[in-house]
Amino acid sequence: MTSILKAISSSNCLGSAEYILDVIGAGATATNDTDWYGTWKSSPQAKAVDDELDTLLEDGRKRHAIDTEQLSEFSTPWIFQVKTLWERDIVRHWRDPTYVVAKLALNVVAALFVGFTFFQAEDSIQGTQNKIFVSPDR
């Protein structure tokens, strides 16, 4: 970028960053009265870039289209994706034992709560209503 700016400007700064700031008018004391778009469009570098792009487009249009066949919606088989995600999940859990212990404790407490909810419940209408948390209509 600096080589292009140096070719089309008359600034004489030493460092690349200082030079760019001075040329575009963004420095502490810099001012800018140059239309850089117009300057770039009329420069020989812009003409060379346009010619190169035209050549690339022309060469691309001369080539035949590549025939491709999509066998699947995804680039890898389903079983490979499942295996990869499974391995990532195991590694994630291995690296966070606090999470695993918390989940284990939560499941144990939930199992005890559900288990004791139905512990020694009567097999009557009232017992069945108690099991499913329904209050009788009176």
C-alpha positions, 0 to 999 in steps of 0.5 A: 500500500505504501508503495502505491501511495508513494508513487502517487503522492509527494509526502516525505514521512519516514515510517509506514504508519506515519506516512499513511496517516499523513497522506490520508489526512488523519495525522495530528497536524495533517490536512488533505485536499487530495481526491484519493479515489480519483487519483487512484482511478487515474493511476497506472497501478489501477489500470494494471489491477483492472487489466489483471482482473479482466484477464482472470475473468476472461480465463475463468470464462474460457474454462469448462464448468466443473461437474460435481455430484453431491451425494449427501447434504453433509460433507461427512457421514452421520456416524462420524459426526456423532462419534466426534460430538460424543468424544468432544462431550466426554472431554468437556465433562472430563475437564469439568468434574464439578459439573458432573458431580452436581448433575449426579447429586441433582439426579440422586435427589430427584430420584429420592423425591420421586421414589419417596412420593410413592413409597408405601402409598395405599392402593385405594382411590385416595391413595391413587389421588395422592400418588398423582397429586390430585385433590378430591372434590368434596 
